[in-house]
């Protein structure tokens, strides 16, 4: 298959408007004849389900949480970008586009990124109309702050709980449509497979997580808004339930998986405190507006921070990147933290931490001003660490946070399976090799509110899918395969817990395919992962039955998928013999330790096709061209 991104012709600023005009439309009276399945109810899925229902489609929306309000989007803290230029500081749609392409280290499609920047201004208007309580300045205007990788203030925020407030806005819109009858909601229901009929996505197989019942739902199109796969590392900032099962099983049905090795390590997270910790906690990037990052100049200096004078501190981000300072992009800030810790200048237990210090900001602005900006974040930090960040610096360390890779989609957000759309973090489309802070919420809402509702109509009007029901032979076959797989997990009856396998896999990935990778480590991982997967299917213990609430069974299915996805991640990282963004190959770096791209050989999207259980996946390449932001060595110095 040749990858066709379906990018419209013409000047980049006109592409989206031109495309919307040229797409076919579905008559309003005909929309109610179509059923669209939306999997996921976070910012991308929830906004898509609500908007599609408002347009007149019949929507079935599925989430594994007990309420859409519990989607992981709620955990986003710092803000959402938009090129409003309210600060009159030189921002524009083109500058947001430029910063995003550069921040992604030139591994994203220009056309998609420009559209995202265009739509960003509409998102803020939509959310304000919903009543999202964005922070405001004294005079009533919406407030902005800065985030990494930008020299303007374009981030709109609601204290340190922006994701929660945006999700509540989308949730209210979704609940309105549920009440109206346009959306049928299926909570506590997990997608376990995709049904493809005559080459088109026509439904999903799901398991009721309370009763264990497995059933099939059909529609004319399927939308996946199920988030990223960061939990493959076991320890991450993601909610424990976040998983890759929906996109991975769609991949095995024919959807190509793009750039799986592009994973983001967030530089400001609370360090791990013990071997049996089950997740990590994010401290918003917004804290780096006022907090200064530093470590002792001397190796092995264990003095309390207030005993270390200014002359013996290394504000290493300000030193190495004076133009951006503490607001350097995430991949760069994370690697810099790893470097100083590798030099035995880290702080806290095990030396795996750096200081984020607010003493100067408190002295300059006053404690009340800092409390107003970050109060809930400071409270959360104190509850977890029992340290008061108003009095002592926070200790932070990088942790897995986001995945830029995902299912490949074209300009319309459709995967390589016709009728299967992928939105938000579940796709690969907008962030290249490194996502800039405050852009995840922007992409999720752009996809759900503004892009998908336009493009899905073009498919339905053109394809005119035939009517089928759950009794179709392909539906029955996929449902039976799902039932067999579920029972197989229960029948192993081995000695090791699911978590023990997940923890071992996560440690292996963090060591060999984490912040830094090299060929020997990746080859070692590619040898060990299949062995671990074989042991899993021989020795995992999943107690209980499939006819009841069974969290061990849920986790087992997800970890089984992680054990396959992890191998593809390492294979992708090994083949990409360059460093770019979050993919840092130690063999490919500049003299001063920065990522060294190879644009001649790797300026493409690597999309992997599943070729069967015992066959190597096939690599397809979508070339990337840069007409408006010219290829250059990324520099934030």
Secondary structure, 3 states (H helix, E strand, C coil): CCCCCCCCCCCCCCHHHHHHHHCCCCCHHHHCCCEEEEECCCHHHHHHHHHHHHHCCEEEEECCCCCHHHCHHHHCCCCEECCCCCCCCCCCHHHHHHHHHHHCCCCCCHHHHHHHHHHHHHHHHHHHHHCCCCCECCCCCECCECCCCCCCCCEECCCCCHHHHHHHHHHHHHHHHHHHCCEEEECCEEEEEEEEECCEEEEEEEEECCCCCEEEEECCEEEECCCCCHHHHCCCCCCCCCCCHHHHHHHCCCCCEECCCCEEEEEEECCCCCCCCCCCCECCHHHHHCCEEEEECCCCCCCCHHHCCHHHEECHHHHHCCCCHHHCCHHHHHHHHHHHHHCCCCCCHHHCCEEEECHHHHHHHCHHHHHHHHHHHHHHHHHHHCCCCCCCCEEEEEEEEEECCEECCCCCCECCCECEEECHHHECCCCCCCCCCCCHHHHHHHHHHHHHHHHHHHHHHHHCCCCCCCCCHHHHHHHHHHHHHHHHHHHCCCCECHHHHHHHHHHHHHHHHCCCECHHHHHHHHHHHHHHHHHHHHHECCCCCCCCCCHHHHHHHHHHHHHHHHHHHHHHHHHCCCCECCECECCCECCCCCECCCHHHHCEEEEEECCCCCCCCEEEEEECCCCCCCCCCCCCC
